[in-house]
């Protein structure tokens, strides 16, 4: 089973929506976190170590991760999804399905 980690800023809308797409998935386990001090769940090294693949919503999230954490040998995928959506937004779900089709 592959461990997938989804990262956005505050872990309120985008990354939790992505995590929810993998709830009870038979091939993947998913978690989500945020990079902001105000994030619902803040990213930490233990989460990064757990992940096989890390998906970030924006390039700035990848930059923050590489500055703050040991990212050796971690695959980071930038999804390029702007902070324009709320949790469960149908357009966000469609974008995630398209971007994550190889994993779903």
N, C-alpha and C positions, 0 to 999 in steps of 0.2 A: 504494500500500500504506500503510495506516495503522499508526502506531507506538503500541503500547499498553504502558503502564508500570503494574505492580502493586506496591503498597507495603503492607508490614505492619511489625511492629516489628523482628524479628530476621532476617527473610528466610530462615526455616527451613521453614515449613510452608504457610501460607496463600498468600503471594505466589508462591512457587515452584510450587505446585500450579496456580494460575491461569496462570502463564507456560507451564507444561507443556501446558495445554489448547490453546494456540496453536502448539505445535511443528509446523513444516512447514505452517502454515495458508497458503492461497493468497491471502488478502486482507489479512492482518494480520501484523505482526511484534511480538513481545512480549519484554519484559524484566521483571525484578523486582529489588527492593531493599528495604532496611529502614531505619528511622529511628534505631535504637539504635546506640550506639557499639560494641555487641557483635554487630551484624548481620553475617551472612555476606558480603553485598555491601551497602555503605552507599550511600544515595542521595547524589547530587551534582548540581550545576547542569548539568553536561553531559548527564546522563540526562534531566533535566527538559526541557532544550532539545530533545532528541531526540524526546520523546514528543508525540504528537498528543492523546492522552487519557490521563489519569492516574486510576487506580482505587486508592482507599485502602480498607483493610478497616474502619477505624473513624474516627470524627470526629476523635479526637485526632491521627491521622496527618495529616489535612488541616490542622489547626491548626499542627502542627510544620512542615509544608512551607511554609505561608504566612508563618510567622515567620522561617524560615531562608533561604528562597530567593526569587529573582525568579520569580513565578508569572504574570507578565503574559500575558493572553490564553490561559491554559491551562485546559482543561476538566478539572475534578476531580469524580469521581463517588465518593460514599461508598457502599460496599457493605453496611455494617452487619453484618459477619461477625465474631463474637467469637473470641478466641484460645482456642478449645476443641477444635481439630482438629490432627491430625498430617498430614504430607505424604501426599497421595493418599487421604485418608479419603473413603469413598464419600458420606457425608453432605455433606462440604465440596464435593466435586465436583458434587453435585446442586444445592447452593446457588449455586455459581458458574455452572453452566449456566443456572439460572433468572435470575440477576442479569445475566448477560452474553449472553442469548439474541439480542439485537440485533446482537451482534458475532461470534458463533460461526457 
